[in-house]
């Protein structure tokens, strides 16, 4: 009887050992370079917040009181902070952003830039259509009769120099980071932020000095739509660069791993290229 019990115990132990070995073998564990994101409440909350912000904008345009919709702004900020905090934890501290994930993020950002380019292309199309086939209502000429255009050799030329210089300085900062010199990278980065703030200030003053508004015919609509949309992109790009600068000073970027900074620099170069098109088409050729 004892021998039978020994045989049964040894058989069961060997079966359990073989089962555990097969369960924890490399064939049983599914390994993937992709990041399977945990369930998150932030997309749904962000959607509700964006609805509130959109409702505020609609009420503002139609001159309707929107005092009860101010909740959308603080909730938007808190949700954005929480969502970005989770992404930073996953990328920097948990190591979920593998090379495959980084390539996917890069491809998605490239597609985003292409969609942004198509957005600007649609407004450039409207400008060219109105300029090359001027209607009778605007005097069959371009710019329309009675409209005084802005001098391209003053504020627009200064803004062009600012953006080109900022594009060069942020590229230099990126190279310093890749070379491991964090202090020179920070110095040139601060110069980029200063140039971007000066650009926004000049653009605001240009709007204040302009002799026409967005309601002054098709020229005013196209001019303020293109330059205003570009100005919003400059503000967004500046916020992105400032966010990456804070992360860089917190030593969350290394010389090899700084995908967020690379994408922010790409976005800034995109903004710079769009402005060159605006400068030569809107300010020089179109005026």
Secondary structure, 3 states (H helix, E strand, C coil): CHHHHHHHHHHHHHHHHHHHHHHCCCCCCCCCCCCCCCCCCHHHHHHHHHHHHHHHHHHHHCCCCCHHHCHHHHHHHHHHHHHHHHHHHHHHHCCCCCHHHHHHHHHHHHHHHHHHHHHHHHHHHHHHHHHHCCCHHHCCCCCCCCCCCCCHHHHHHHHHHHHHHHHHHHHHHHHHHHCCCHHHHHHHHHHHHHHHHHHHHHHHHHHHHCCCCCCCHHHHHHHHHHHHHHHHHHHHHHHHHHHHHHHHHCCCCCCCCCHHHHHHHHHHHHHHHHHHHHHHHHHHHCC
